[in-house]
């Protein structure tokens, strides 16, 4: 009788070890955080908090989880997966910033139908480089080979990050108040949201990834697969001068800005200040989406919205400019005009 082995069922138990061994060699060339006590291999990673905690009065662990979504499918189809690690790390560490936390460690989860070193190694390397950009440590991860669940070269990519914040420095609804100024930080394009719609649009328009767009000298591949901006280095030094920070991801500005507002307040935002880039204008024209639908779906050129006291606005804008980020005032936080005092926060466009 034919013997059935794990390898015959579609899983190569040695392949992952071989790929990780190559990745370990790459890690030896990268800067190492002395607080990370474990290398690749243990069941779980150890990270020393001894020196870090000395700077906190009441430290809180902050954790989050996110993925790249269907942007990974477009990147795979167009042969451009080598910067997806930036998207993965950004989607997580940017969320930590919104609580006022500084990232400490990051872990990744990669699942596929069949392991391919030409796919996994570039992804792992980009994740490591993105962690360095985010000033946190890649503490480990999981590689799962699952034939039958994923077909051909399809894969899924998710990440998990942990940071620290002092209780008194938590950002959001407990600090934001009417009168606060709202400052928009530029995005790097689509970031990692809206790609299910964009992929349908690409199919409809029969776009060639290597052809230039009609609105820039970039190819479609370059324009649509720019990695998500990692805001850590720019924002970490001035988090304590903010009252709130909204990461504009799935749900767009309308869905994310209210998450940092206290009950019975509104974000009054100027349409005039929100000038759509040629890319977002092209998407709007080709899809026929209304302005509101665009704001519910895409970041529309805004990667983060910071809230701060009016007296801190000028210094915030100056700091962001020095950090190489374009930013501008786009509105204010106001008391709600709704008759119901317990009304949910919302964005009011002017």
Long-range contacts (C-beta under 8 A, 24 or more apart in sequence): 9-147, 10-113, 10-114, 10-145, 10-147, 10-148, 11-145, 11-147, 12-115, 12-145, 15-115, 15-117, 15-145, 16-115, 16-143, 16-145, 18-117, 19-115, 19-117, 19-120, 19-121, 19-124, 19-143, 20-143, 22-117, 22-121, 23-121, 23-124, 23-125, 26-121, 26-124, 26-125, 26-128, 27-128, 30-128, 30-129, 30-132, 31-132, 33-137, 35-104, 35-137, 36-105, 36-137, 36-139, 38-139, 38-140, 40-140, 42-140, 44-140, 45-105, 45-107, 45-139, 45-140, 47-104, 47-105, 47-137, 47-139, 49-164, 52-104, 52-164, 53-164, 56-164, 56-166, 57-166, 57-167, 57-168, 58-166, 58-167, 58-168, 59-164, 59-165, 59-166, 59-167, 60-101, 60-164, 60-165, 60-166, 60-167, 60-170, 61-162, 61-163, 61-164, 62-96, 62-99, 62-101, 62-162, 62-163, 62-164, 62-165, 63-160, 63-161, 63-162, 63-163, 64-92, 64-95, 64-96, 64-160, 64-161, 65-92, 65-158, 65-159, 65-160, 65-161, 66-91, 66-92, 66-95, 66-158, 66-159, 66-249, 67-91, 67-156, 67-157, 67-158, 67-159, 68-157, 68-158, 68-192, 69-192, 69-193, 69-195, 69-196, 69-250, 70-195, 70-196, 70-199, 71-190, 71-192, 71-195, 71-225, 72-155, 72-156, 72-157, 73-154, 73-195, 73-199, 74-195, 74-198, 74-199, 74-202, 74-224, 74-225, 75-225, 76-153, 76-154, 76-155, 78-209, 78-221, 78-225, 80-209, 80-221, 80-225, 81-119, 81-122, 81-123, 82-122, 82-123, 82-125, 82-126, 83-126, 83-225, 83-227, 84-123, 84-126, 84-157, 84-227, 85-123, 85-124, 85-125, 85-126, 85-127, 85-128, 85-129, 85-130, 86-126, 86-129, 86-130, 86-133, 86-227, 86-228, 86-230, 87-191, 87-192, 87-227, 87-228, 88-127, 88-130, 88-157, 88-158, 88-159, 89-127, 89-130, 89-131, 89-133, 89-134, 89-136, 89-159, 89-161, 89-230, 90-130, 90-134, 90-191, 90-192, 90-227, 90-228, 90-229, 90-230, 90-231, 91-159, 91-192, 91-228, 91-249, 92-159, 92-160, 92-161, 93-134, 93-136, 93-161, 93-163, 93-230, 93-232, 94-228, 94-229, 94-230, 94-231, 94-232, 94-247, 94-303, 94-304, 95-161, 95-247, 96-161, 96-163, 97-231, 97-232, 97-235, 97-236, 97-239, 97-245, 97-247, 97-304, 98-171, 98-172, 98-244, 98-245, 98-246, 98-247, 98-260, 99-163, 99-165, 99-170, 99-171, 99-172, 100-165, 100-169, 100-170, 100-171, 100-172, 100-239, 100-240, 100-242, 100-245, 101-163, 101-164, 101-165, 102-135, 102-163, 102-164, 102-165, 102-232, 102-236, 102-239, 103-134, 103-135, 103-136, 103-161, 103-162, 103-163, 103-232, 104-136, 104-137, 104-162, 104-163, 104-164, 105-136, 105-137, 105-138, 105-139, 105-161, 105-162, 106-131, 106-134, 106-136, 106-137, 106-138, 106-139, 106-159, 106-160, 106-161, 107-138, 107-139, 107-140, 107-141, 107-142, 107-159, 107-160, 107-161, 108-138, 108-141, 108-142, 108-157, 108-158, 108-159, 108-160, 109-141, 109-142, 109-144, 109-156, 109-157, 109-158, 109-159, 109-160, 110-141, 110-142, 110-143, 110-144, 110-155, 110-156, 110-157, 111-143, 111-144, 111-145, 111-146, 111-149, 111-150, 111-155, 111-156, 112-144, 112-145, 112-146, 112-150, 112-153, 112-154, 112-155, 112-156, 113-145, 113-146, 113-147, 113-148, 113-149, 113-150, 113-151, 113-152, 113-153, 113-154, 113-155, 114-145, 114-147, 114-153, 115-143, 115-145, 116-153, 119-153, 119-155, 123-157, 127-159, 130-227, 130-230, 133-230, 133-232, 133-233, 134-230, 134-232, 135-232, 135-233, 135-236, 136-161, 136-163, 136-232, 169-239, 169-240, 171-239, 171-242, 171-243, 171-244, 171-245, 171-260, 172-244, 172-245, 172-259, 172-260, 173-244, 173-260, 173-261, 173-262, 173-263, 173-345, 174-262, 175-243, 175-244, 176-243, 176-244, 176-260, 176-261, 176-262, 176-265, 176-307, 176-333, 177-243, 177-262, 177-265, 177-333, 178-265, 178-333, 178-334, 178-335, 179-309, 179-310, 179-332, 179-333, 179-334, 180-243, 180-244, 180-307, 180-308, 180-309, 180-310, 180-332, 180-333, 181-307, 181-308, 181-309, 181-310, 181-312, 181-313, 181-329, 181-331, 181-332, 182-257, 182-267, 182-269, 182-305, 182-306, 182-307, 182-329, 182-330, 182-331, 182-332, 182-333, 183-305, 183-306, 183-307, 183-308, 183-313, 183-316, 183-317, 183-320, 183-327, 183-328, 183-329, 183-330, 184-273, 184-274, 184-302, 184-304, 184-305, 184-327, 184-328, 184-329, 184-330, 185-231, 185-234, 185-302, 185-303, 185-304, 185-305, 185-306, 185-320, 185-325, 185-326, 185-327, 186-229, 186-301, 186-302, 186-303, 186-325, 186-326, 186-327, 187-229, 187-248, 187-299, 187-301, 187-302, 187-303, 188-226, 188-227, 188-228, 188-229, 188-303, 189-223, 189-224, 189-226, 189-277, 189-279, 190-224, 190-226, 190-279, 190-298, 190-299, 191-228, 191-229, 191-248, 191-249, 191-299, 191-303, 192-228, 192-249, 193-249, 193-250, 193-252, 193-297, 193-298, 193-299, 194-250, 194-297, 194-298, 197-287, 197-297, 198-224, 198-283, 201-283, 201-286, 201-287, 204-286, 205-286, 213-278, 213-279, 213-282, 214-282, 215-278, 215-279, 215-281, 215-282, 216-278, 216-279, 223-279, 224-279, 228-303, 229-303, 231-303, 231-304, 231-325, 233-323, 234-319, 234-320, 234-323, 234-324, 234-325, 235-304, 235-306, 237-319, 238-316, 238-319, 241-308, 241-312, 241-315, 241-316, 242-306, 242-307, 242-308, 242-312, 242-316, 243-307, 243-308, 243-309, 244-306, 244-307, 245-304, 245-305, 245-306, 245-307, 246-304, 246-305, 246-306, 246-307, 247-303, 247-304, 248-299, 248-302, 248-303, 248-304, 248-305, 249-299, 251-296, 251-297, 252-294, 252-295, 252-296, 252-297, 252-298, 252-299, 252-300, 253-295, 253-299, 253-300, 253-302, 253-305, 253-347, 254-292, 254-295, 254-296, 254-347, 255-296, 256-305, 257-305, 257-347, 258-344, 258-345, 258-346, 258-347, 260-307, 261-333, 261-345, 262-345, 263-342, 263-343, 263-344, 263-345, 264-335, 264-336, 264-338, 264-341, 264-342, 264-343, 264-345, 265-333, 265-334, 265-335, 265-336, 265-345, 266-333, 266-334, 266-335, 266-336, 266-337, 266-345, 266-346, 266-347, 266-348, 267-331, 267-332, 267-333, 267-334, 267-345, 267-346, 267-347, 267-348, 268-331, 268-332, 268-333, 268-334, 268-348, 268-350, 269-330, 269-331, 269-347, 269-348, 269-349, 269-350, 270-330, 270-331, 270-349, 270-350, 271-349, 271-350, 273-328, 273-329, 273-330, 273-331, 274-300, 274-301, 274-302, 274-330, 275-301, 276-300, 276-301, 277-301, 295-347, 295-349, 302-330, 305-330, 307-333
